[in-house]
Amino acid sequence: MTITYSCVAHGRAVLAELALTGGSYQEAAAKVLRQVLLKAEPATIIHIGSYVYHTLFIDGITYLCATDNGLDSMAPSAFLKKMEYNKNQRDNNTVSAVKSQVTDVKNIMLRNIDTVLEREIETVSIITEGAEDPQATAEEFEKTRKIPKRIWWKCFKIVITTLTILLSIIIILLRTHIIPT
């Protein structure tokens, strides 16, 4: 008994597939997916042609594999359960990774804000120290005023870019159902 084809589908949309031998499995897999959705049973075995299609249907996701022998159902069953287990493990890892990235970005933002505040305090102290000579104070203020603004804008752009990237990643993960809704 050999598993010759496997796929993971959401509804009738195949998300990932692998064929180990030549042949057109897509048409037969589409028929099997249609029948699985109609029956909505957790496990199904369907004979089409010379292949036996084994399915595992959990939470709208169908795990399917095709074998060339209908006598052994233990190996395909174990294979499908392993596929489902790996998906759950990956989902948990993905959520943890996103949480970790959000925490990292938050820490970076806090450090950037602290840096900007420290520079603003330095600017204020320079202004108050040079208040005795108005002309020198004006020139010094003009020089130091431009630096924090540029730094602030750079930090602001970095924060906005980072938040945009994280939001995009979260939207993509939600749309592909990697993060369950």
Solvent accessible surface area in square Angstrom, and as a share of the most:
residue,aa,sasa,rsa
1,M,84,0.37
2,T,67,0.39
3,I,32,0.16
4,T,6,0.04
5,Y,3,0.01
6,S,13,0.09
7,C,1,0.01
8,V,30,0.17
9,A,0,0.00
10,H,72,0.32
11,G,21,0.21
12,R,150,0.55
13,A,59,0.46
14,V,64,0.37
15,L,105,0.52
16,A,60,0.46
17,E,81,0.36
18,L,107,0.53
19,A,49,0.38
20,L,113,0.56
21,T,63,0.37
22,G,74,0.71
23,G,61,0.59
24,S,93,0.60
25,Y,7,0.02
26,Q,99,0.44
27,E,120,0.54
28,A,15,0.12
29,A,1,0.01
30,A,39,0.31
31,K,85,0.36
32,V,0,0.00
33,L,1,0.01
34,R,104,0.38
35,Q,73,0.32
36,V,0,0.00
37,L,62,0.31
38,L,149,0.74
39,K,104,0.44
40,A,62,0.48
41,E,82,0.37
42,P,94,0.59
43,A,68,0.53
44,T,11,0.06
45,I,93,0.47
46,I,18,0.09
47,H,124,0.56
48,I,44,0.22
49,G,82,0.79
50,S,89,0.57
51,Y,61,0.23
52,V,7,0.04
53,Y,4,0.01
54,H,8,0.04
55,T,3,0.02
56,L,20,0.10
57,F,40,0.17
58,I,57,0.29
59,D,137,0.71
60,G,28,0.27
61,I,15,0.07
62,T,0,0.00
63,Y,4,0.02
64,L,0,0.00
65,C,0,0.00
66,A,0,0.00
67,T,0,0.00
68,D,71,0.37
69,N,51,0.26
70,G,39,0.37
71,L,165,0.82
72,D,48,0.25
73,S,46,0.30
74,M,151,0.67
75,A,41,0.32
76,P,0,0.00
77,S,44,0.28
78,A,63,0.48
79,F,69,0.29
80,L,5,0.03
81,K,121,0.51
82,K,111,0.47
83,M,36,0.16
84,E,31,0.14
85,Y,115,0.44
86,N,75,0.38
87,K,49,0.21
88,N,62,0.32
89,Q,76,0.34
90,R,128,0.47
91,D,12,0.06
92,N,94,0.48
93,N,98,0.50
94,T,26,0.15
95,V,44,0.26
96,S,68,0.44
97,A,48,0.37
98,V,14,0.08
99,K,135,0.57
100,S,60,0.38
101,Q,79,0.35
102,V,65,0.38
103,T,71,0.42
104,D,76,0.40
105,V,18,0.11
106,K,119,0.51
107,N,65,0.33
108,I,75,0.38
109,M,49,0.22
110,L,92,0.46
111,R,148,0.54
112,N,32,0.16
113,I,91,0.46
114,D,78,0.41
115,T,48,0.28
116,V,18,0.11
117,L,99,0.49
118,E,105,0.47
119,R,88,0.32
120,E,72,0.32
121,I,119,0.60
122,E,101,0.45
123,T,14,0.08
124,V,86,0.49
125,S,46,0.29
126,I,63,0.32
127,I,53,0.27
128,T,88,0.51
129,E,131,0.59
130,G,25,0.24
131,A,67,0.52
132,E,163,0.73
133,D,76,0.39
134,P,100,0.63
135,Q,122,0.54
136,A,47,0.37
137,T,22,0.13
138,A,58,0.45
139,E,93,0.42
140,E,72,0.32
141,F,73,0.30
142,E,72,0.33
143,K,135,0.57
144,T,20,0.12
145,R,84,0.31
146,K,106,0.45
147,I,85,0.43
148,P,13,0.08
149,K,113,0.48
150,R,148,0.54
151,I,38,0.19
152,W,112,0.39
153,W,127,0.44
154,K,128,0.54
155,C,24,0.14
156,F,84,0.35
157,K,127,0.54
158,I,94,0.48
159,V,26,0.15
160,I,81,0.41
161,T,73,0.43
162,T,36,0.21
163,L,82,0.41
164,T,76,0.44
165,I,96,0.49
166,L,16,0.08
167,L,106,0.53
168,S,50,0.32
169,I,59,0.30
170,I,50,0.26
171,I,79,0.40
172,I,107,0.54
173,L,20,0.10
174,L,62,0.31
175,R,191,0.70
176,T,73,0.42
177,H,84,0.38
178,I,38,0.19
179,I,30,0.15
180,P,96,0.61
181,T,137,0.80
